[in-house]
């Protein structure tokens, strides 16, 4: 059975650098599990940190980064397909796959093997359930799948779409993406809450100094709509608002800093939920030296 090493953690914990170092040590390649790093031209705002993939002068291969245009829609189903393509390629060449990221649903989908399927919009089916209550639809959805999270039931539109996908999958079982059997070794990078907040602030200031505002301006000039950019949330929402004159630079920084802190908290909530659902996460003290962290991973997977 092939082994998959996963390195996760909230934003600004240095998980990309650790994953690249582990890949260098073990002869591996990194598969990104980040819902925004798939988009080309969105570098500083998504924290791709591509320089981290150069380790001791060597380039560590990475996957599922820069594969879509910002105008495209991307979701967990597409990620699972892209992950599987990268994973199969890596193991076929005798290399070690290392998944790294902070998008909880993507990580959980691979580790716990979500049953996801793509499906076209079915207006006839939507009409047939139009009179059903949200409670009835939620109960029907739960009869098909275990509700991994509340995302599918947050709004009526999401609930209908989730049911539509499951109805389609019942008729077309070949539409499911099936994860192969793999041995999971999951590691998390952790810091005390106050240290994470300090790291978030330093990272945000650095990204702004490196030209994150210019990046968003360029995307707007290239034809990506302000509405689309704001849907990406966090950096893209707040910087776009600033460029549109809807807030001052000071307000932009303050509100963005607050939102990133909340985002990091939500990430940890998701990871704790994964643990409650049976995922064994080995937490590593982020304040350790890189060598110490890599050694802990290497020893744990022997």
N, C-alpha and C positions, 0 to 999 in steps of 0.2 A: 504494500500500500504506500503510495507516495505521501510525502509530508508537506504540509503548507504551514509556513511560519507567518504569523500575523503580528504586526506591531501597530498598536492603536493608541489613542490618547486624545485629550482635548487640544484645541488649537494652541500653538506657541510652546509646545513641550519638547520640540526637537525630534519628533518621531521619524521624519524623513531622513535626517542625518544619521540616526541610529540604524534605520533600515538599510541605507546605502552601505554603512560600515559593516553590518552583518552580511550583506550580500557579497561585499568584497572578501570578507574572511572565509565565507563558506562556498564561494563560487556560485553565487545566486544572481537573480534578477528581480527587480521590484515591480509589483503590479499595484498601481495607485487605486485606492478606494475613496475617491473624493468626487463629489457630485459636480464640482465646478471646474476642476482641473482638466476635464475632458475638452474644454473649449479653447480654441486657438486664439491668441492675442490677449487672453485674460491671464496675465502672469503675476504681476505684483498683487492684484486684488484677491487672487485665489491662493497666494502663497506657494507657488510651485517650487520655489527654492531649487531651481535646476542645478545651481552650482554645487549643491550637496551631493549630487550623483558623481562628482569627480572626487575620488578617494585615493589619496596617496599617488596622485598623478594618473590614475586609471579611470576610465569611464565605466560606470556601472549601468548596464542596460535597464531602461524603465519602460513600462507599458501603460496603456489607457490614460495617456496624457496627450493633449493637443490632437484629438481625433475628430472634433466636431467644430462647425462654425457656430458663433454665438446665437444665430437665428434658429438653429435646430433645437428640437425638444430632445431631452435625454431623461431616462428614467431607470428604475432598478432593473427592469426586464432587459433593457439594452445593456446595462452594466454587466449583468450576469453572462450575457452572450460574449461581450468583449473580454470579461475576465476569463471565461472558459477557453476562448481562443488563445489568449496569452499563456494561460496555465498549461494547456496541452503542448504548446510550442516549447515552453521552458523545460518541462519534464521530458519531452521527446529528445531533447539535446543533452540530457543528463545533468541539467542545471537545477538549482534549488529555487523554488518560487517563494517569494516573500511579499505578502500583501500588506500594504501600509496606507493608513488613512484615518479620517475622523468622521466619515459619514456613516452613522450608526446603521442605517437600514442596509446599505451596501455591504458592510462588514458582516452583519447578522445574516443577510441573505445567503452569503457564501458559507459561513461557518455552520449555520443551522439548516441550510438547504431549503430555503423557501421554494414553494411550488408556484412559480410565476409563469404567466403566458401572455403573449401579445394578442390583441383582438381588435377588429375593426369596430367602429361605432355602429350599433344596431338600433336604428330608430324604432323598428317594430317592437323589439324587446323593451325599449325604454317606455314606449307608450303603454305596454302591458302592465308595467309596475308603477305607473304614474300616480295611481290612487292609493298605493300602499304607504303606510306610515314609515317614518325612519326606524322605529322600533321593529316593525315587521321585516324591513329590509336588512337590518343588522342581524336579526335572528336567522334570516335566510343565508346571509353571508357566512355566519358562524357555522352553519351546517355544512358548508363546503370546505372551509379552511379554519385553522387556528388563527385567531386575530393576533398577529405578532405585536401590533402596536395600535394606537388609536388613529393613525393617519388616515386609514381607509374610511373611517366613520366620522371624521371631523366635520364634513359638510355633506349636504345632500348630493352634490355633484360627484364628490369622491366616492360616496357610497354606491351610487348608481354605476359609476365606472367600474368599481371593484366587482360588483355583481355581474356586470356585463362581461368582464374578462373571465370570471369563473364559469358562467353559462357557456361561453364560447369554448373554454377549455374542456368542459364536459363532453362537448360534441367533437372536439378536435384534440384528443390527448397528445397528439404529436407536437402540438404547439408549446407544450411545457419544455422548459430548460431543466435538464436533470444534471445535478452536480455529481461527479464521480466520487467514489469512496476515497477519502483522504484522511490522514492523521493530522489533527489540528494542534498546533502549538501556539498559543495566544499570549502575547505580552503587552502590557500597558505601561506607558510612561506617566509617572505621577509627580506632582509637586504639591506642597501646601497651597491652600487657596490664595493666600496673600502673594506668594511667589508667582503663581500663574497670572494674577492680575498685573504684577509688575512686569512680567515677561510680555504680556499682551500689550501693555503701554509702550514698552521699548520697541517691540516689533512694529507696532502701528506707526510710531514716529519714524522709524527707519524706512518703512515702505513709502511714506509720504515724501521723505527726503529723496528717495530713489526715483520718484516720479509717478506715483500711483494716480495722482490727479491728471497728469499728462496722458496716462494710459486710458483713462476713462474718456478724456476729451478726444483722443484719437479714435476710439471705438464709435463715438457719436459722429465724428466726421466721416467715418467709413460707412455709415448708414445704419448702424445698430440703433434702434429707437431708444429714446429715454425710458419709455414704458417697459421695453424688454430688459434694459439694464437694471431698472429698479426691481424687477422680478427676481433677479439673482440675489437680492438682499444684501445686508451688511455693507461692505465697502462700496459696492456698485450703487446701491440705493442712496447712501448718504453723500457720496462724492457727486453723483448725478444731480442730486438736489442742490448741492452747492454750486455746481456749474450752471444750473438753471436759475440761480439767484434766489432760491427758495430758503436759504439759510446762510449765515455767515460762516467763515472758515472755522472760527472758534466753536460755533454751534455744531458744525459738521463733526469736528474732532470729538467733542464732548458726547454727542449722541451716538457716534460710531463706537467709541470706546465702551460706552454703556452696553450697547447691543452685542458687541463681541464678548464681553464678560458674561452676559446672559446666555449667549450661544455656547460658550465653554461649559457653563453649568448644565445646559440641556444635553450636551454631549456626554457628560459624566452620568447624568440620569439614565441615558440610554445604555451606557456600558454597565451600569449597576443592574439594569433590567436584564441585560444579556446574562450576567452572572446568576441572577435569580432563575433564569430559564435554563440553567445548566452549563453555560459556557465558563470554562475554567480559565480565568485571566490571571497570569502571573505578573503582578505589579512590580515595576522597577523604579527605584528612587532616581528621579531625573537629575538630582544634584551630583550623582556619582560621575566619575570621569568616563569618557567615551570608552576607553579600554575596559573599564570595570563593567560597564553595561553590556558591551559586546561579549565579554567573557561569561556573564550571567546567562545570556541567551544561548551561547554555544554549549555551556555545560548542561543547561536544562533540556536541550534537544538530543543529547547523546543517548 
